[in-house]
Amino acid sequence: MTELSAQDLLKHIENKIAEGAYKDSVHKITLITTRDVIRTILNTEF
């Protein structure tokens, strides 16, 4: 199993959104929400 940093995960999610690599609009919204939560955590807690 590969370990990812939060920054790596954030980049991966942003790439999926930018490339349109999601199943449907609900999946896209989930990715966007996840991205926003990770950004908020990184900006406020570290």
N, C-alpha and C positions, 0 to 999 in steps of 0.2 A: 504494500500500500504506500502510495506517495503522499508525503506531507506537504500541504500548501500553506503559505502564509495568508493572512487575511487580505493583503494587497494582491497576491496572486489570484485569489478567489474573486476579488473585486474586478480585476482586469479580465478574467475569464467570463464573468457575467456581462460586463460591458461589451466584450467582443460578441457574445451571443446575441445581445440586443442589437448591436450595430449591423451584424450580418443577417439578421432576421432568422436566426436559428432557434425558432420556437414553434410549438405546435399550433397555437391559436392565440387569439387576443387575451384570453384568460392567462395563459402561460406567460405571455409578454408582460402583463401587469404584475404577475407574481415575480418575475425576474426584476422588473423595475423596483418593486417594493423591497425585495431582498437587497438590491444594490443600495437603495436609499438607507435602509437600516444599517448595513455594514458601514457605509460612509459616516452616518451619524455616530455610531459606536467608536469608529476610529478617530473622529474629530473631537469627541467629548471625553473619552475615557483614557486615551493614551497620549 
